[in-house]
């Protein structure tokens, strides 16, 4: 999955940008009280995308 697609999906499901790390971007789902990091790679493996969504309490893409 492309990074841009994943970020759009997260935003559509109520997640928002929190801060930039050195190699990751941190997103938070304030409604669920959860956060997760998204690596800055052009392509994110599907297993990792599912884990990020699970960490944020968002349905799988």
URJOLIN-V700582 format. One record per pair of residues at least 24 apart in sequence whose C-alpha atoms are under 8 Angstrom apart, sorted by the first residue. I is the first residue (numbers start at 1). J is the second residue. D is the distance in Angstrom with one decimal. If there is no record, write none. Layout:
# URJOLIN-V700582
i = (I	I)
j = (J	J)
d = (D	D)
This chain:
# URJOLIN-V700582
i = (1	1	1	1	1	2	2	2	3	3	3	3	3	4	6	9	10	10	13	15	28	29	29	32	32)
j = (43	44	45	46	49	42	43	44	40	41	42	43	44	42	49	61	53	58	58	56	56	56	57	56	57)
d = (5.8	5.3	6.2	6.1	7.4	6.0	4.7	6.0	7.5	6.8	5.5	5.8	6.0	7.9	7.2	7.5	7.6	7.6	6.7	7.7	6.9	5.9	7.5	7.3	6.5)
